[in-house]
């Protein structure tokens, strides 16, 4: 079978390798769809700080079961599936306390260990989730990034009835806004400086969009949310201007979730965080319950 190997930044080779045989606790998946995310692009350009070469990419995936190991139950050939690309140790403090997604030795397929950019891929059955037959494979390939959105919103508790400000209209920001709306948010604003991304947000049903280069963000918040402003701010870019916007526009007692990955260390006004009693919360990846919610959505 063929496998796509990134041997160096910007260089991908297709190699002929043996088809994997699933271990007793594994599912062999025939890969049908593989998405490309921002982190994959960073790897391609040699800018990902935690990836070495050669590496096989592929973590936003969808496929069908080809074969199951002897000890695997609940899956049959032909089932549509996705899998969680986390490899965890199971013994560190986070793993022992149900926080395996932030395992001390966390590896992610496609980055610190090989991903699924090949015709067949064997995965531990515990990481595999079955999909409804009605779901298309194109939709299924989006389950991984939707799970990111589900998890980061859960870090602030329930979204129902909340006014949510999403800073950044890239794929994750767009999905965060959509998941917030689908989860009962009272109102959602999405911001970006790209007219293209704002147009895409509108196409996805996000009506309250703001370009902060063209419209005063503080006034837009009052227009769409009223004097009580945002209950929850989702920073989905990972750059200095947006974390500054988040803190400076946060209502007293509100929550900011830091979703974006910062390439450069930002300056953060902790005086405002303290004085306004803001909750500044981090988020990373997802758990199985987030995948299940993403499939449900």
Buried (B, 14 or more C-beta within 10 A) or exposed (E): BEBBBBEEBEEBEEEEEEEBEBBEBBBBBBBBBBBEBBBBEBBBEEEBEEBEEEBBBBBBBBBBBBBBBEEBEEBEEEBBBBBBBBBBBEEBEBBEEEBBBBBEEBBBBBBBEBBBBBBBBBBBBEBBBBBEEEBEBEBBBBBBBBBBBBBBBBBBEEBEEBBBBBBBBBBBBBBBBBBBBBBEBBBBBBBBBBEEBBEBBEEBEBEBBBBBEEEEBEEBBEEBBEEEBBBBBBBBBBBBEBBBBBBEBBBEEBBBBBBBBBEEEBEBEEEBBEEBEBBBBEBBBBBBEBBBBBBEB
